[in-house]
Amino acid sequence: MEMDGSGIRAFILVALQLLLLFPPSHAAAKLFREYIGAEFKDVKFSDVPINPDVEFHFLLSFAIDFDASRRSFTNGIFNVFWDSHNLNPSDVVAIKKDHSNVKVGLSIGGDTVPNGFAYFKPSSIDSWVSNAERSLTKLINAFNLDSIDIDYEHFKSDPNTFAECIGRLIKRLKKKGAISFASIAPFDKAEVQSHYLALWRSYGHLIDYVNFQFYAYDKTTTVPQFIQHFKAQTSNYEGGRVLASLVSDDSGGLLAENGFFTACRRLRAEKLLHGIFVWSADDSIANGFGYEKKAQELLAMPN
């Protein structure tokens, strides 16, 4: 059956709408991600080694819906809590101009605000989503960003409220073209997992990457234990692109000296390695970004 001109145009319009809601997967096997700016150690984008043969994402850490001057949460009105002196809009433009394989996003939430935890604390789903969409769009446009990452770790809401707030936010930002991809950053704690798995069940199709914090496991983790954890979380976030992760201050998880890169090579051989991320550039600057170099070299190796 043939379509006339109007039918073809309608088909193309529907296809474009579906691409906005369900974008194609990004090249995952050579993906490297790095959190940056949370610890105010004067690290710059240009300090971090960037391998031209990987897809590289910087994640500015963090944007938080908190008013530091009033010490109060703001129901989805996000403010900059990263080192914007060294990581400002012109720096974003420059690093993306110098490296065509680089994209920059922002991570929302985080662990702490001044004098306490950074809580997810919406007044209502509708008001939080409306405020978050507006305030984050403003930051995304001002800083020329490509994505958001969800890294809330403390909650004053039930899992369903979190799922609806975050899921609707990602859907709106993607639909309007403000972001091209999104990620979440859970770890293996009951309260955290209950919230993120509720989000995954309802809106997992909109989430491109799972930055699972494997470094939240004990620092005595072995290679077999890491692989077991990785496969368990791959099952939890079924169908998701779960990334392997390393903390660069050696404070937790499978350490580099205990076989992190060995584990990554094994996962790669099983075609399970969708990428690697490091927390964080702020700590890595002290040791010359050795882990970043090694991770990217591994990812850039021919299949």
N, C-alpha and C positions, 0 to 999 in steps of 0.2 A: 504494500500500500504506500503510495507516494503522498508527501506532505506539500501543501502550497507554501508560498512565501511567509504568510502569517503563521502557519503551523511551525515552520522552521524557526522563526524568531521566538515563538513561545517556548519551543524546546530549548533553545539556547539560553533564554532567560531563566528557565527552571534549573538548567545545569549550572549556571553561574551562581544562583542562590544556594544550591546544594554544596558547591565548592566553598562558599563562605561559611556555611554551617558545619561542613564535614571536609576540611581541607585534606589534600593528599598527604601521606606521610612524608616527612622530611628524610633526607639521607641520614640514616640512623647509625650505621655501623662505624662511621668515621666522625662521630659527634663528640666534641669535648666542651664541657661547660665549667665556668669558674665564677664563684661568688666573690664579690669585691666591694669594699668600702665600708663594711660594718664596724671595723675596729679602729678607724681613723689613724692608720699608720703611714699616711702619706703615699700610699701606693697609687700609681697611675696606670691607665690602660697600657701605655707604651712601655711600662716596665715588664709586662708579662710576655714571655716568648710565645709567638703564634706561628704554628706550623701551617704553611699554605695548603697542605694536603688534607686538612681536616675542616669540618664545619665547626666554628668556634663561637660559643655564646658567652658573653659576659652577663652576669646577673647583679645589678645594683642592689645592695642590701643595706637598709630596707626602706620601703614606704610603709608608714604605719598610720592608722586612723586614730591618732592621739595628738592632743595639744599639750606640748611640753610646758608652756608658760602657765597653763591652768591645771596641769597634771590631771587631765581628764580625757576619757575616750570620746570620740567624735562621731560615732555612728556612721562610718563609711567615708568620712572626709579625710583623705589621705594627705600626709605631709612627708617631706623628705627627711629621712633619718640616716642617710649615708653621707660619706665625705664628699659633699658637693663642691668643695673648694678644689679638690684634685680631680673630681669626676663630674664635670659640668657639661652643659649642652654642647659647647664647642669641642670638648674633648671627645664626646660621642661621635660628632661629625667627623673629626679628624681620624679616629681609629677606624671607622668604617670606610673612609676614603682611602686610607693607606692599606687596608686589608679587605679585599672584596669578599673574603670568606667569614667575616666577622658580623655578628648581629648582637644587639644589646637589648636586654630586657630589665625589668625591675621585679624584685621579690617583695611580696607584701606580708606583713605580720612579724615574723621573727620571734625571738625568745623574750627579750626584755625591752622595757622603756625606762626612763629615769625613775629609779626607786621602786621598780616592780616588774612584774611580768607583762608582756604584750598580749592582752586578752582579745579574743574574738567576742564582741559584746554588742550585738545589734539591738536596736530598740524595736525594730520590726523588720520583716523580710523586705517589704516594699520600700521603706525609707532607706534602709542600708544599701540596697541595690542601686536605687536612684542616686544617692550621694556618692557611692563608690564609682559608678559609671562616669559621673560628671567630673569628680576630682581626679580619677586616674586618667581619664581621657586628656585632661589638661596637662598632667605630668608627662604622659606618653608623647603628646604633641610638642611640649616644650623641650624635651630631651631627645626627640627623634628616635623613639624606642620601637622595638619590634614585638615584644611579648611581655606576658606577666607570668610570675611563678608564685604559687600559693604556699606559704611557709608558716601559717599559724600553728602554734604549739601549745597554747593554753586557751581554754574555752569557758565562756559563761553563756552557753547556749546548748541546745540538744543537737544531736547529729543531723536530724532532718532540716533544722533551720540553717545549719552550716551548709548542707548540701544545696538547698534552694538558693541561698544567698550567693554562694560562689559559683554554682552552676549557671544561674541566670546572668551573673556578671560576665562570665567568660562568653556565654552565648551572645550577649549584647555587644561586647567589645569586638568579637569576631565578625558579627553580622554587619556592623558599621565600618569594618575595615581598620579599626584602631590597632589591632594586633593580628599577627598572622599565625601565632601558635601560643600554647599555654602549657604549663607544667605544674605539678604538685610535689611537695617535699615532705612526705610522712616519715615516721619512724615507728619502731616496734614497741609502742606503749599502748595499753588498752584504750585509754581515753582518746589518744591521737588516732589510732587505727579505726575506732568506731566512727569518728567524724569523717575521715577521708574515705573509708569504704562505703559509707552512705552516699558521699559525693560521687564516688566511682560508679556505684550501681545506677544512679540516676543520670549522670552526665559524663561518664567515662568516654563516650564517643567524641566529646569536645576537647579532651585532654591529650596532648601530643606526647608528653614525656612524664615519667615518674622518677623524680630525683630522690630515690629512697635513701634515707640517711643510714647507711650500713655502719657508719662510724659511731652510731649510738650504741652498738653492741660493745661488749667488753673488749679491751685492748689485747686480751689474751686469745682472741679469735684466731683459729687456724684456717688454713686453706680449705680443708673439707667442710668445716663449719660455715665458712663464708659462702661456699657454693650451695650448701644446704639452705642457708638463710636466703640467698638470692633466688633459688628455685621456689622456695615457699612464698616469697613476696611476688614473684612472677605469677604464681597461681592465685594469690589474693587479688592482684590487679590484672586479672585475666585479659589478654589481648593488648595490654599496655606495653609501651617501650620503657622497661625498667632499666635505669642506668646503674652501673657500678660506681661506688663512691669511696673517696679517701679523704681523711682530714690531715692537713699538712703540718699540724703541730704534734702529730703522733699521740694524740690523747685518747683515741678509742678506735674500735673496730679492728679489722685486719690491717696491720701496719705494713708499710712497704718492705721493711726489713724481714717481716715474717711471711712474705709471699703474696702481697696484693697483686702484683703484676703477673705472677705465676697463675693466680686464680683467674685473672682477666684473660690470659692467653687460653686457659682451658675453656672458659665460657665462649670465647671467640671461636675456638675449634668446634664447639657444639652449636655455633650460630645463635647464641643467646645474648651476646654482648652488643647492646644497642648504643653504647657510648659510655663515657666516664665523666664524672664531675668531681671537682675538688672544692672543699671548704678549707681555707679560703686564700685568696691572693694576699690578703693582709698578713697572714702568718707566713706564707711562702716566700715573701720578699726577704726574710731573714736568712733563708738557705739557698737563695739564688734560683728558685723555681725549678729545682731538680725534678720534683714529682710531675710537674706540668710538662716538662720536656719529655720525660720517659713515657708518660701516658699518651701524648700526642704521637710520639714515634711508634708506639705499639698500634695505635688506631690507624696510622697512615700506612702500615705495612700492607703489601698486596695480599688479597684474599687467597 
